[in-house]
Structures are given as C-alpha cells and as structure tokens.
Amino acid sequence: MNYIKTAVLILFFSCKGDLDIKPDQGLLIPTKLEDMQALLDNVEMNRAPGLHMIAGEEYAITTEGVTSLRTAPERNSYLWADDVYEGSVPSDWRILYEQVFYANVVLDGLNTIEVTEENRSVWNQLKGSALFFRSLAFYQLIVEYAMPYEKGSADKVPGIPLKLSSDINEKVERVSIRDCFKKILSDLDEAGPLLETVQSVYLTRPSRHAVYALLARIALYMQEYGTAEKYADRCITLSPGLMDYNGLSRTSSRPISFAQAGEEVIFPQFMLTYSFATSSRAGISEDLLSVYETGDLRRIIFFRDRGNGVFTFKGNYSGTSSMFLGTTTAEMYLIRSECRARLDDIEGALADVNHLRKMRWDSNVPYQDVSMEDREEVIRFILLERRKELAMRGLRWSDLKRLNRDSRFETTLERTAYDRTHILAPQSDRYAFPIPQIEVDINNLAQNKRD
Amino acid sequence: MKKTIVYIFILSVLCVSMAGAQQVLRGRVLDIDTGSPVARATVTVKGTAQTSLSDADGRFSVPVSARDTVVFHGVRYDTLYLYAPFGREDIVVRLTPQRTALQEVVVSTGYQTLPKERATGSFVQLDNDLLNRSVSTNITDRLRDIVPGLSFNTYGNSALSIRGQSTIFGNAEPLIVIDNFPYEGELVDINPNDVESITVLKDAAAASIWGSRAGNGVIVITTRKGRAGSPLNIGFNAGTTVVNKPDLYVRQTLPASDYIDIERRLFEEGYYDAAKNSGYRPLSPVVELLYGGQADPGRIPEIDREIERMKTYDVRKDADRYLYRKGVFQQYALTVNGDVKNNNYYASVGYDNNRESLIGNGYDRVTVNLKNTFRPFGERLQVTTGVYFSNNNEIRNNPGMTGLSMSGSSSVIPYLRLADDNGRPLSTVRDYSREFIAGAMDEGLLDWNYFPLQEIQAADNRLVRNNLRMDASLRYLIADGLALSASYQHTEVGSERNNHRSRDTYYARDLINRFTQVDGGEIKRPVPLGGILDVSVLRSLGRTFRSQLDFSRQFGQKGEVSAIAGFETRFSRTDSKDFRYYGYEAEYARNAYVDYVTDDFPLYHDSQRRSSIPNNDDMDRFTDVFRSYYVNASYSYDRKYILSASARLDQSNLFGVRANQKGVPLWSAGLAWNISREGFYGSDILPYLKLRGSYGYNGNVNKSVTAFTTAAVSGYNMYQLPYATIINPPNPELRWERVQIINLGLDFSAMDNRVSGTLEIYSKRGLDLIGDSPLPPSSGIVLFTGNTADTKIRGLDANLSTRNTTGPLKWNTDLLATVVKERVTGYEKEAPATGGLGYIQSPYALPLPGRPLYALYSYSWAGLDPENGDPMGYIGEETSTDYTGIFADTDLDNMVYSGPLRPTFFGSVRNSFSYGNLTASFNITYRSGYYFRAPGIAYSNDYGLSSNSAAYAERWQSPGDETRTHVPSVPAQPDGNRDMFYIYSTALINRGDNIRLQDFRIDYRFGGLMGNKWFRNMNVYLYGNNIVLLWKSNDLGIDPDNSYADLPFTFSAGLKLDF
C-alpha cells in the first residue's frame, strides 16, 4: 500500500509547467488595455478605400493613361466595367473589414476586462474608439458596395454584412441598408459620450469631435438635413478655425503639410495605395478644373501641370503623396451651409459658404461675397463650392449617389477610352461595386446587379 | 668430474624451476554484457594440446606455463587471447558476443529498451561498429546511407527526413533523443565517440511514445556507459582527416575573355555611364580602364595591352591558392569505464580540432562525459547520474568566394586578382570606384580600399558555445517485475558570437567613411573611429522531469506482459540578445557611444541619401512547455504472437486551453507474428520469418501558430506611437498536426543466416497539417493559417544482408533500398492569381494537391526559333515567342510538372571483406527519380554578364544552331520575360539520377597478434569519403547532389587502442 502511495506521488509530481506561458515573448496577446490601444493605433485603421475615387467624376484619363494603371481593378473601376476585380480580392473591401476585425478584437477583449475606477477613462476611450472605427468602416462599405439610401425603400435595399464579433469562422450575410444605418447610428451614439471631446495631440485617434463629423457626413448622405446641420454645427463650435490659403506655397509640389492642415483636420484618413493617385498620366477632368474662378487659390494650390494638358492633384492635407480623405472643418461648413439652404435658411447658408470662400481667395485679387436669393440657385452654388473645396477627398462618389436621387441635381458620367464612350447613368446599378466573388462563394452573399 | 657435478647441479636447479613454472589456471568465463556465465567455452593453451571446457557456471581450469597464450573460444563469442596469465590464481574472463545479423538486437525507444524480436514497429538499430565505420565530427553524418528510409536533403526545409516529409510549414526535422531525453541543442556538440548505438524509429508503433513530436520520426542516440561486471577498460582513439579543397571549377562560368568582350560592348553602348556619372558606384577594372582610354585616347594602346593581359587571369586560380587550403580535422578521445563494487562508471574526454579548408576558419570541441550507475542497496535501487559537457569554438573569418563580388552583383569578376606576382595582397573593386576612393582619401577619409586577403587576417568572428547536460535518475524495484523510476534532466546551452571588425577591417572603415562629414577641412565622424563589435548571446535552459512505472510479468507458461506508464513535463526557454559596440578597442575593452536617434545623417558617397547609424540591438525570448502522459504495453504469447499498443496525451503552451482540454491522444497498435515459431511451419528455406504490422498516429509541432490572438508591435505611426498588427487571429480550433502511419514489415533469414533482411511498406498520411486557406475577407483575415492541409506518402524500405562467403575470407553485402512517393493531397489556398507562373517561378515550395511538396514545374519548351534564336513556348497548340502571352496562357493545367526535387528511389550497396585481422568495406550509393533545373543564362540588360554562365559560348548565333543548342541568342532588346521563360522551361530540366562510390574503409586489428601485454586490442584504419561519382544521367557535367562542390573528397587515418 505504501508503495502505491509513493508511486502515485512520484508519478504525478509535477515540475512547474505553466501552460499559459507565452511561446514567444515578442508576441503580444492583446489582453491589456495598452495592447488594445496599440491595435487601434495601427496605421491601417486610418486607411480609406479608393476605387470609388477613380470611378467618380474627378478623373479624365486617356486610353494610354488607363493602360498604364497598375492593377486591373483600377482600370475596370474607371470604365465601370462588368468585371471589376478579375478574380482578385479588392483591397478596399479587405482593408475595411480588417478594420472591423481589429475593432471587434478590441470590443471582445474589453468585455473580459473589468472596469475599475482607475481604468474607466481608458476603457471608455477604447470602447468608443472601436465603435467609431467599426462604424466608419461600415459606412464606407455602404458607400462603395450598396445602392444609394432612400428613406422609403431602405429596408429593401441590401446593405453590407455587419460583422460584429472577432470570430473568424462566423458566417455573415447582407442586411438591409436601413438596418446597417440603424446599427451605425446607434453605435456612434454610444461612442460619442465615451470619447474625449477632442484629440489635441494624436489626431489619428477618434474623438467625440470625429464622431460628430462622421454623423454629419452620414446624415447628409441619408438626406437627413436637420440632423446633419446639428452635428456640423457642433463640430464648428468645437473648432471653427480655417486655414487661410494665402499662407500656403503656390509652387510647392507638397503645398500643405499635415501639421498646417491640423488646424482644419477633424479625423484623418489616408487612401490605400493605388497607382492612379501618383500616376502622372491619371489626369484631373477638365470639368473639375474649369469650375474654379480666377482668384481661387485652390486652383493653383491643388493642381499641378504635368504637360500634355494633364493636371494632377497635389493638394493633399497629408503632406505626402498619400491621398487625405478625412473629415475637416471646411467640410462641416459646407454641410451646414447646404443643410441651412435646404432648410430655407438662405442667409445662414451663404454666411457659411462665404466664410469658407474667403479663406481660399487670393488676397491680391479683389474678393466679393456672393449673395443670391433663389434657394435652388443657392444650393447649386454650395454644391459647386463643395466640389471645389472637397476635390479629391473621396466624397464625390457619395455625393453623386445622393444627388442623383433628385432629378434637379443628377449627373450622367461619361468618359472615352479605348475608342468607346462609357456612360454611367444616374440611376445605374453600377453605383454599387460588385461584392468580391469569394464572399459570394463562401458566405453566399447576394451579388450586386451590374446590368 | 667437478665440471660434471656443477653441470648436473645447474641442470637440476633449472629443472626444479621449470617444474615450478607449471601452474593450473582457474577462473570463470562470463558474458561481457550480461555478466552471466558462458558454458562450454573452450579454453586452449596455444601450441599445446591442453584444452578444457567451461562448466555450466562458466568455471574452467587448465594447466599453463609462463609465456603461454591461452585462447578462449565460446560459441557466438569473439575469441579472446590471454597472454601469459601465469602467476594469477582465479581469473574472470569476459567474452564479447559476436555481432552477427541475427543475434538478439535490443532497440531503444528512449522510454524503454526491448528486444527487437519482440517489436511490432519499424526500428532500425545501428550498432557501434557501423556508426564508427565512417569518420566525422558530427554524429548525424554517420547515418548517411546506412538507414533505409532516411535521407539527407539537398532541397527543402529540413536537413534530414525519415520517410519523406509529412508537414508543410511545421518543423520537418526528426526528433533527436539522447539518453532518453529529447535533445534540442546542436548535434555537433555531441562527440561521436561517446555514442554506443542509435535506433531510428520510423512508424507509429515505434515512435508514437513520443506523441506530438514523433511525426517526422525519431532518432534515439544512446551514449556509452559502464557495463555491470566489466573490468577496467581504457580506450584511446586518434584520427586525422584531410579534406580536399573544393573544386572551384565545378560552377561553369564565363571565361575572362568572353566576360571582357561583353564589358567592352556594354561600355560602348554607354551601359556604365550612369554608374560612372554617379561619381562613386563601382566599375570593374576593365571598365575603369576603358573610361581611362576615353578620357585620354593616347593611353588606348597601353590600356588594350593591359586588358589583353587581364584575359589571361583567372580569379578561381587565385581563390584556390589564397582562400583555400587542405582542411585537416583531428579527433582524439580517451575513455575509461569499468565496474567497482556496484558502481559502473564511464568517463571520456574528447578533443576535436578542425582546420577548415577556408583559410582562417576552424572549429574545435572539447567534450567531457561522466556517467555513473550505483546500486547502493543491492539490486533493488539503481541510481544513475550523468554529466555531459562540451565546449565548442568556431572561427569564421573567411567568407570564401562570396567576399569577392562587387556590390550590386552576385557573380565574381573572372579576371580579378587577389595578390600580385609576389603574393602581396591586392585590392579588389567592391562598393566604390577607384576614382571616388582616391578623392575621398585625399579629403582625409580612412583608406577605403578593399583587400580580400587582408580581410581574412583582420577578421575576428568567433563563436563559443558551452553545452551542459546533467541528468539523474532513480529506479526502484518495488516488486518482481514492477519498477518505479523518476528522472530529471537539466540542460544549459550558452553561446556567444563575437564578431569583432577591428578598425583595420573594411567593414569598419567603410561604415565610418560613409557617415563621415567633411566640412571645410574639418572632419566629423558620427560613427567613431575604432572597431565594431557585434555580440549575439544565446542562452537556453531546459528542464525535464519524468516518472514512470515499468511492469513486466510472465503469465502462465507462455504469456508475457510488459508495460510502461508515465508522466513527463518539459520546460525549455531560449533567450537571445544582440547588440553592437561602436568605436570598440579590444585592447582596452572600451567602446564609444553613437547617436542612434538622428535619422538624417548625410552619407558621404551619396549626398542624396540620408540614414541613421545601423543599430543591431534586439532581444527575444521563446518558451516551450509540454506536459505529457503516456502508456505503452505489449503482450507476447509464446514469442509467437506479439501485440503492442501505446497512447500519449500532450499539452503545450502553444495551444489554447480548449485544444489542451480536448486532448486527442496520439496512439498506436501493432501486431507481430513470428511465423517460423509455428508448429506447422517447417520451412528450411526461410528458417526465420516474422510478419508485423502497425497502425497509429504521431504528432508534429508547428510553433508558428497559436490558438491565441497574437499581435506584435510592427511599427510606429505618424506620432511615433508603437502600433500592433495581428499576426494570428484567434483560432480556438487549433490542434496538433497528426501523421497517420500504417506499416507492414517482414523480417526473414534464410540459408543458415547467409541471407537475411527486412522489407517494409508503409503509408503516411499527414492530417490536420498547418496550411494556408482562404477566408472570406469579411472575417478580417484573407488568408488563414490553420489545420487545413493533408499529405500522403507511400513507400518501401528494404535491406538485405548476405554473407557471400564464409571461411577465412569473409565477404558480406548489405543492400539498402528506399522508395518514397510523396504528394500533397489537400491544400485549400487557391492557386496564385498568376496561375502556372506562380508555381513555376516560385522561389519556395508551393503546395499543389496531387504533387509532391517539393516539385519542379516548367514551361513547355518548343525549341529555338531557327530565324533568330528566340526561345519558343506554346500558346495553346501554337508555338510562340510572345512571352507575356505564354505566361498568361500557362495555367495549372498546361504547365509542365517536371517531377520531384527530392530522390524517390535511393539506397546503397555496401560490401565488406574480412580476412584474419584485416577488414575492408566500401559503400556505393544511388539516388534516382528526381530532377533538377540546370542553371541557365539570363541575358538581362547586360548580355548575360551578371549571369556569368559558360553557357554563353553555347548560345544560338546563326541559323542551324538550334539543332545543337537550347541556349537562346542574345536578344536584340533586353527582355526579362524571355529570360524567365528560358530559365523556367523544360529545356533546362534534367534527371538527377546518379551512382557514386561514397566511401571505403580498411581496418587492421592487432588484437590477436600482439596479445594483451600493453593493450588488449589495437585497430588501425584508413577511410575515404565522397570518393567519386560513378555515373550520372545528365551530360552537363553537373553533380546534382554536389553542385557547389561542398562535399569534397576526404581521407582519414586513425588508430584505436583498448587497454
């Protein structure tokens, strides 16, 4: 009996063998709040999709220029082709869902961390940030992959899959665009109070300010002008300052540094790398170049003559070659202005738009505020000002989708390449990009029509 | 008369003394291994008729005289000569059992030893004689060509494979077990002289006791220890190996004259103008001269003469003379073992000193091995302790030919000279043009010239590694047939590499100069004067504890059960640190500080570029924790039927809680049937016949994935905040890779043991292998690495031993044959978007279902265009030279699968002869069923200069050449796709099949000749390795297994003494 006791004792005597030890100390198993902050500080969280840029109205590229674009999705997006991706997984879709995944990892992780007095503010900031990033990604997915929003039919228009957990094996399906927006808006409502009011140093981190700006942008897309005005107004109250473009270099190929732009930037995003953004052959459309008046500094500061009549964009608020696509105070003035006009506050509308225009005006050229009375004329003027100010900011595609709902403001896009004229009608199905084939295959997602 | 009396007296005294010199020698004859008595051994006094037989207790007595030699001879024992045992009363003689084919072989699994006869699995046992047949510093080298199924790979991610590779991204090396514990250190730290035997475990029944680590097979190394009952035994070994210089002419490069002609052509076309205009980029000596001629046309005739002279130079001649020498490897070992009062001990000291063939490189090793087994309280309790220490020193001061290439080029200019006619080192072109260097030195920078031969002298790059293993075990016999044991092993490996580039080295001077700023005569040096010392420190710690119950018992007359069950925990941790000292002065052990923060120091040679000072600091820590439970049992009935089963459960910190909890055990079952013991079996043709089969699962570890969400800091964002990237998504489903193995074996012997052998067929299926598979990107992950891939291997291992002659001249033959057919059966990651191109041009293995992991894929070749020598391929059925079109058209269906990269049929034939004390053997090896891609020529934009291939001379030059060559013409326009198409076409695919005389050995044993006055036994041997390639199927002059001449001929001579 004694033997057996000893035997059992020795047999199961265990060295300290802790199965929870990290196999590689360099690995970070995100369990602490600071790890989660590091995940959300990832530069990929501030990336924005780009194919809608080249599909939009701002580029006019020659056949040769189209051929020189590096990837098939770029060429096909420009021409609104039947097959956009040619078998590849589009980076736009991938990066946005990667942001969703990071946000979900943080949200799932936060659920396992107890909130205490000491960690409450950090915990709140992280939760708000994750909700903000996820909502931002969802919104951008809707703009690119779903048909436009219309209040009446929103419950019938397919939106996008709302991936709400970090479990990579979980199957997802597309939900209606109304449900998408419902989730986005409620998440943003939850995020706002959790976040710091403004980010004074680390602009790349979300703030309540950024939530308001995003809400203003989304509400405008949904044609909820009252709501849009409310949030734009809050943003302007928080930070009313605008850059005076007279202080910027007119000759530099990088006229605006990110630090300078910081005065206006509410939340920065940078477009994914696409060859069209840096190509010397991907020219800006004459249509856009022609809208600027003499004395408008943006014409000089934003565009650069590459010869052969090709102009390219150099007015990035990033201060680098990467395209800045974030929210700015100027955009908030334009949103408030448009909403005021639509809500019949013509005076207020013009005050905003004139305030902005003045800051962009060459001080050597006499400046005069515009004044007009006809509401539609005022709206048209503001929309034109919007094109000028927000050129190459990734907003034209969503504006087209919104404005094409109203026959007064609709636009038919047209371009010539490969000896053919390509047309995108205002109500075309092609305003929703195709869902990547692999999602259709594995998750059985409904594909967008492309008639 | 008086004289007669004296004579008689002397004679009588002599007679008395002669009579006193007769004595009866008594003693016992024992088995040296087991200590059991040897009955019926003949004891003969040499030269007389005096003979007796030992009794059942091994006792004998025989009358002897002084200076007699007594010969002991037992059946199945080596004959022992005892010289003049006169004057000793009661002696113990220990006979060594003969090592013959069918003697009972004991195999070791690392957890237990069992007679091979009772094994159901696939074991290969290598005894001391076979392991010592070859001579090497490293023990694993001695496994080459003597184990069926074991291959040394020239391609792939493991050096060794046992029966192919059943993993894709996981660890593919077999598990090495030394003295019952897994060994994760460097194998070179083990002195081969300390190795007693090696068992290779190949199937599930053999290896599954190692569970999750046995998937690639297990190599169990048992080191020597003292034998119970053995007398004091001192052995000494000394050997010297001479290693030939590698043959630098194996790689067929452009002759200097062709090279220079191309350079001239490129020069005339302005190819070098950009480099010239950069003001600093290096130009080859010929190009420098040509620019000299351009600047001063008066010098042209002189320059032309100089260039003509250069055409006669050959850098390989200089390299052979100044970079290489004959390597000399020396090996010494002294061993002492014996048994004193229940304490058997073994102690050894080994010393190796390798002077490598690259001048300035070397290795030495000191090993100390101490082992003791005590039985303090009789037979019940056994205590074993062991200490193994090795100190390894490695010097790497000579990079060989790679130290001669010019920056931006991988090939070596063929007309470089390393020394002048008087042997004085010359500088060679490296990173900068001569003009630039002269200018910089005028400004006060350090000498910027590169002298390859001086570098070898100035370099000091050494590694010291100390490896310590200590183990202790207790074994207590609780009851008859039931023992409890506990063992513990502690390992510590510390290594430190110090790469000291003194201020004399080019590396230090170059880095200092690059950062030097000259400002109006004032010289600022952000990288301070002095040497640069790079230190890498690595420390590994391992602790293993194991407790085990052994049970064995007879049941009835014929049944026998033996079983083990145990528990093991293992912890190992490796810490590494790397750091660098600038301004290092070895003499004062002093260093200077540099500014690592500033990232825009201007670079002297290129004012466009700015840089920070290179920083090497880094640290890592890896920890493995395993916890395992195992059980293994076998039942044998009448030694006729044997049934075995084993199971093991592993847990580890690599896997999440869920995987550990689920704990799918790895298990095996085996059955053996000793047909020749059946009553009905009476075959005289095959007196021994055993059939065995096994089935089960082994596991494999892949450390690159874990069940947890893991991230790593991957950079700093625009605010210099560190950010993290997710490396591994949460994968709670993660589990061990498994290998399902079915093995069927047949052991036989025939014709009175003249013929014996083993034949095994097997199937190995890799299941749940870690592989990449696509996920819908909405999950946030595009490519998922998890248990998604499968492989399948089928194969055959055979060995056949024959004793061709008996009698005084003995001739034995050992034939080994292995067939291994591997393929990937499941791999979910889709073919790359580039289709066939992805597989064909991939620099690493891309798994493709239905094909081996290591496979060659090619473009279909349609010959050279007779008009212009363009390589032609196919688009559809049509021949074409539209290479982009061919690439686009080549998909998975019409790309050519050229065959496996690893041999699929290989083995060896070893013939051994012995005559008296002389033995000789040689081994012929063969490898077949694999392919290689011969190096081709890529013309690039320099007419093939950077390709530096002798194939240039074979190129298509005029119509009609296409019938004799497949080397394309020089293209009118540089065309990278044309180059790629040719290089990856079937034109360059060749079979790798070859037969070579691998090695030979001659031994002479002086044991019987000189008796045992000073030593019991003396062996003198000669050994040659990598002797000659007898046949190869390709006619390109390429040895597919030795294409870099890294296996040069070696010749060894040595001596082995036993006292």
Interface residues (C-beta under 8 A of the other chain):
Chain A: Y3 T6 A7 I10 L11 F12 F13 S14 C15 K16 G17 D18 L19 D20 I21 K22 P23 D24 Q25 G26 L27 L28 I29 P30 D35 A38 L39 D41 N42 V43 E44 G87 S88 V89 W93 R94 Y97 E98 V100 F101 Y102 N104 V105 P161 K163 S166 D167 I168 N169 E170 V172 V201 Y202 T204 F258 P436 I438 E439 I442 N443
Chain B: I478 A479 L484 A486 R543 T544 F545 S547 Q548 L549 A565 G566 F567 T569 R570 F571 D620 R621 F622 T623 D624 V625 F626 R627 Q651 S652 N653 L654 V657 N660 K703 T706 F708 T709 T710 A711 A712 V713 S714 G715 N717 M718 Y719 L721 P722 Y723 A724 T725 I726 I727 P729 P730 N731 E733 P774 L775 P776 P777 S778 S779 G780 I781 V782 F784 A833
